[in-house]
């Protein structure tokens, strides 16, 4: 029996730990990267270069964005996404909405517009175009600002659809609850 205990004692001994010397790596030198601010400034400088006798403006409503290209010498033509305005916005109410800043100033046949509209619904796009046209007119003649502001054409409607929350069906609509 004594031999068995000795064997047990021999096997329970743990070997000595080996120490491994590790060398710490030096972090690599960081390369200088252009900051976002400088990149944005470069883009803005490129956007300032524009065609002569052309004014650019933007209008927004909900998720609709209208980019206006406006030439002061014109015959009253309005093209939206390479279509005539009355074909793009077929309801008469939307056509009136777009032309309302020009009718207020009595300049319906004086200017040409090339407009690019993306996002949103038809009514939101029409309101974005109206805001963009109003802003472009102010860039041409700042004295028109008072009239357009009084009519409410320079107000950007900030209402946007609320985001969906987790656990709910929509932004606030909870799932149906059953008692039993």
N, C-alpha and C positions, 0 to 999 in steps of 0.2 A: 504494500500500500504506500509505502514511503516513496517508492519510485514514481508512482502515478502523480503524487502531489508535486514532486520536483519537476515533472514534465509539464504540469499545468503552470507552475510558476515560470518556467522558461518560456512558454508560449505566450504568456500574458505580457511579457516585457515588450514595450514599444521601442522601435528603433529611433535613434536620435533624428531630430528634424534637420533637414538640409536647408541651409540658408542660401537663397539665390539673390545675388546682387543685381538689382535692376537699375539701368541708367535712364533717367528721365529725358524724354525727347524735348527739345526746345520747340516752342510753337513757331510755325512758319510766319514770316513777315506778311502782314496784310497789305494787299495791293490797294492803292487809292482808287476808289470808284467814284464816278461823278454822282453828285447828289441829285435827288429828284428835282429839287428846286432849279438847278442849273439846266437840267434837261427841259423842264417846262418853259423856262425863259427862252431857250433856243427855239422851241416850237412856236411860242408866241411871236417871236421875231419873224419866223417864216410866214405866219398867218397874216402879219401886217402887210407884207408884200402882196398887193392886190392890183387888179386891173384898174387903169385910169377911168375915172367917171363911174365907178362902181362902188356901192356901199353894201357891206355885209352886216347882217343882224340875225339874232336867234330869238325864237319864242318857244316857251314850254308850257304845257298843261298836262297834268297827271303824268303819264309816261310817254306823251307825244312830244317830239322835238321837231321844230321847223327851222330850217336854215334858209335865210332869205338872201338872195342876190338881187340887188336893186339898181337900176340905171335911171338917172334923172331925166334923160332925154328918151322919151318913148311915146307910144301911142295907146297906152292903156291895156297892154297884153299881160296876162298873168298865166304862167305855166307852172303847174304843180306836178312834180315827178314826171316831167316831159309830156304832160297832158294839159289841155286847156282847163281852166278852173271850173267852168260850168260842166265839164264832163267828169272831172275828178270828184267834185262835190255836187252831185246831181240835185239834191233837194234845194229848193229855192231859199229856204231859211238859212242854210249853210253858206250859200253864195252871198246873201245879204250880210251875214256875220263877217265874212272875209273882207268885203268891200266897205264896211261901216266906217273905218278910219278915213278912207279916201273920200267917202260921201260927206262926212262931217267937215272936211277941209275943202270940199268941192274941187277935188283934183283927180277925178276918176279916169280921165283920158290922158293924163300927163306923164305917167311913169310906167315902166315895164318891170315885171318881177319874174325871176326864176326861183322857184321854191322847191326845196327837197324836204319831204316830211316822212318821218319814221315813227313807229310805235303808236300805242294807244288806239282808241276808236276813232270813228269818223268825226264826231262832235269835238272830242279833245284835240284832234288834229286841226280842225277849223279854228278853234280858239287859240291854239299855238300859232297858227298863221296870222291871225289878227294881231296878236301881241308882237310878233316879229315885224309885221308891216308898220305898226305904230312906232316901234323902236327905230326902224330904218328911216321913217319920216322925220323923227327927232334929230337923227344924225345929220340929215340934210338941212333942216331948218329948226334950230332950237326954240324959236318963238312959238312953234306949234305945240310945244309941250303942255302948256296950260290948258288948251282946248281938249287935247287927247286925255289928259289926266282927269279933267272934270267929267268927261264922258265915261271914264273907267276903263279905257283901253290899255292903260299901262300897268294895270294891276295883274300880277301873276297869281293865279288861283293855286294855292299850295296844296289843296286837298288831294291826297293820294290814297289808294286802297291800303288798308291796314294789313300787316303781315299775319299769316296764320300762326297760331300758338300751338305748342305741343300738347297733345291730349284733347284738343278741340277739333271740331269738324272744319270750322273756318276761323276767322279772327276771334269771334266771341261765342259762336254757336257751340254749345256743349252737346255731347251725345245724349240720346234719349235715355231717361232714367225710368226704370220699372221698379215698383215697390215689391212685387212678388214675381 
